[in-house]
């Protein structure tokens, strides 16, 4: 697939893009500034010489892609989606956004009462399908292809077929994706990000994740 990662210069966005590029996808690194996206893509390309990687601004990346991944801080979500709204119409957008308070290990309850994913869906309208995934993974080892990622990815969305696309991308990145129900459940999934960050802090570790037990391994 041709995947645009908006905010792809950050640790999680670039890490996911790195793994997808290594798996054979065409990756477009998007940034607020085209030059920043280009630099990030060049750095990634130097580590994966045979991969298809390019960089540009967010709007251009979204227009060129089949699938869009939103990987920006929550504070930049509304502005970024306003820039790419037209280019995103008719496409699937996977959001990894998780609102965090101060300190970052504290969950921030949004005034709307919705999840960030639901806010994104409302802003983009019915012409875009929003799925939430990858909120609860650590970016620390994403760029290390030899490191096994011992965590599951909870996927929230309205249609099983769209969540299947996200699950396939989970597999390509070395993780197991699990259908976690409707997009409204993203509120819980986003909140788990703060829980995991807090566990990292209190136990002086990095990369705390989640595993769902009781499911067949192939699921």
C-alpha positions in Angstrom: 0.0 0.0 0.0 1.0 3.6 -0.4 0.8 5.0 3.2 1.1 8.6 4.3 2.1 9.2 7.9 1.1 12.6 9.0 3.5 13.7 11.7 5.8 11.0 10.5 8.9 12.7 11.8 8.0 11.8 15.4 9.3 8.7 17.1 6.1 6.6 16.7 5.2 7.7 13.3 8.7 7.2 11.9 9.1 3.9 13.7 5.9 2.5 12.2 6.8 3.9 8.8 10.2 2.2 9.1 8.7 -1.2 9.8 6.0 -0.8 7.0 8.7 0.3 4.5 10.8 -2.7 5.5 7.7 -4.9 4.9 7.4 -3.6 1.3 4.9 -0.8 1.6 5.5 2.6 0.0 5.8 5.2 2.8 5.4 8.9 2.5 6.6 10.8 5.6 4.4 13.9 6.1 5.3 16.9 8.2 4.1 20.5 8.7 7.1 21.6 6.7 8.0 19.7 3.5 11.7 20.1 4.2 11.4 18.3 7.5 9.5 15.4 6.0 12.1 15.1 3.2 15.0 15.0 5.7 13.3 12.3 7.8 12.6 10.3 4.7 16.3 10.6 3.5 17.5 9.4 6.9 15.1 6.4 6.9 16.1 5.6 3.3 19.8 5.5 4.3 18.9 2.7 6.7 16.6 0.9 4.2 18.2 1.4 0.8 15.8 -0.8 -1.1 12.6 0.6 0.4 10.2 3.1 -1.2 10.3 6.1 1.1 9.7 9.8 0.4 8.9 12.9 2.4 6.9 16.1 1.9 4.3 18.2 3.7 1.2 16.6 5.3 -1.3 17.8 2.7 0.7 16.5 -0.3 1.4 13.2 1.5 -2.3 12.7 2.2 -3.3 13.5 -1.4 -0.8 11.0 -2.8 -1.6 8.1 -0.5 -4.1 5.3 -0.5 -4.2 5.1 3.3 -3.4 7.9 5.9 -1.9 7.5 9.4 -2.3 10.3 11.8 0.6 10.4 14.3 0.7 13.9 15.8 0.3 15.2 19.3 -3.4 15.7 20.2 -2.8 19.5 20.3 -2.0 19.4 16.6 -4.8 17.1 15.5 -7.4 19.7 14.6 -5.0 21.9 12.6 -3.5 18.9 10.8 -6.9 17.5 9.8 -8.0 20.9 8.6 -5.0 20.9 6.2 -5.7 17.4 4.8 -9.5 17.2 5.0 -10.1 17.4 1.3 -7.2 15.1 0.4 -8.5 12.5 2.9 -12.0 12.1 1.4 -12.8 8.6 0.3 -9.8 7.1 2.3 -9.2 5.2 5.5 -7.4 7.2 8.2 -5.8 5.3 11.1 -5.2 7.5 14.1 -2.6 6.7 16.7 -3.3 10.0 18.7 -3.8 9.7 22.4 -4.5 12.9 24.4 -2.2 13.3 27.4 -2.2 15.8 30.2 0.6 17.2 32.3 2.6 15.4 33.3 2.4 13.2 30.2 1.6 10.1 32.3 -1.8 11.6 33.2 -4.9 11.0 31.0 -6.6 14.2 29.8 -10.4 13.9 29.5 -11.4 15.9 26.5 -14.1 18.6 27.0 -16.1 17.1 24.2 -16.6 13.9 26.1 -15.4 12.0 23.0 -12.2 10.2 22.2 -9.6 11.9 20.0 -10.5 9.4 17.3 -14.2 10.3 17.4 -13.3 14.0 17.3 -11.3 13.2 14.1 -14.2 11.4 12.6 -16.6 14.3 13.3 -14.2 16.8 11.9 -13.5 14.9 8.7 -17.1 13.8 8.1 -18.7 10.7 6.5 -16.4 10.8 3.5 -13.5 9.6 5.6 -13.4 6.4 7.7 -11.5 6.7 10.9 -10.0 3.7 12.8 -8.0 4.0 16.0 -4.9 1.8 16.6 -1.3 1.7 17.8 -2.0 4.0 20.8 -0.5 1.6 23.4 2.8 0.7 21.8 6.2 2.0 22.7 8.2 3.7 20.0 11.5 2.7 21.6 12.2 -0.5 19.5 10.2 0.2 16.4 13.4 1.1 14.4 15.1 -2.1 15.5 13.8 -4.8 13.2 15.7 -7.5 15.2 13.7 -6.6 18.3 10.5 -8.7 18.8 7.6 -6.5 19.8 5.9 -8.3 22.7 2.6 -6.4 22.6 -0.9 -6.4 21.1 -2.6 -3.6 19.3 -6.3 -2.8 20.1 -8.2 -1.6 17.0 -11.4 0.4 17.3 -13.7 1.3 14.4 -17.1 0.8 12.9 -16.5 -1.7 10.1 -14.7 -5.0 10.4 -13.2 -4.7 7.0 -11.5 -1.4 7.9 -10.2 -3.0 11.2 -8.9 -5.9 9.1 -6.7 -3.4 7.1 -5.3 -2.1 10.4 -4.7 -5.6 11.7 -2.8 -6.5 8.5 -0.6 -3.4 9.1 -0.1 -4.7 12.7 1.2 -8.0 11.3 3.5 -6.2 8.9 5.0 -4.3 11.8 5.5 -7.4 13.9 2.5 -7.1 16.2 -0.9 -8.7 16.7 -3.9 -6.5 16.1 -7.2 -7.3 18.0 -10.6 -6.0 17.1 -11.6 -4.0 20.2 -15.0 -2.9 19.0 -16.6 0.4 18.0 -14.8 3.7 17.6 -16.3 4.9 20.9 -14.1 2.4 22.7 -11.1 4.4 21.6 -11.7 6.5 24.7 -10.6 3.5 26.8 -7.7 2.6 24.5 -6.4 6.2 24.4 -6.6 6.3 28.2 -4.4 3.2 28.5 -1.5 5.2 27.0 -1.3 7.3 30.1 -1.6 4.2 32.3 1.4 2.5 30.5 3.5 5.7 30.6 2.8 5.8 34.4 3.9 2.2 34.7 7.1 3.0 32.9 7.8 5.9 35.3 7.0 4.1 38.5 8.8 0.9 37.7 11.8 2.7 36.0 11.3 0.8 32.7 10.6 1.7 29.1 8.3 0.0 26.6 5.4 -1.3 28.8 2.7 -2.8 26.6 -0.4 -4.9 26.8 -1.1 -8.5 25.9 -4.6 -10.0 25.5 -4.8 -13.5 26.8 -7.2 -16.3 25.9 -7.2 -15.7 22.1 -5.7 -18.1 19.5 -2.2 -17.0 18.6 -3.1 -16.5 14.9 -5.8 -14.0 15.7 
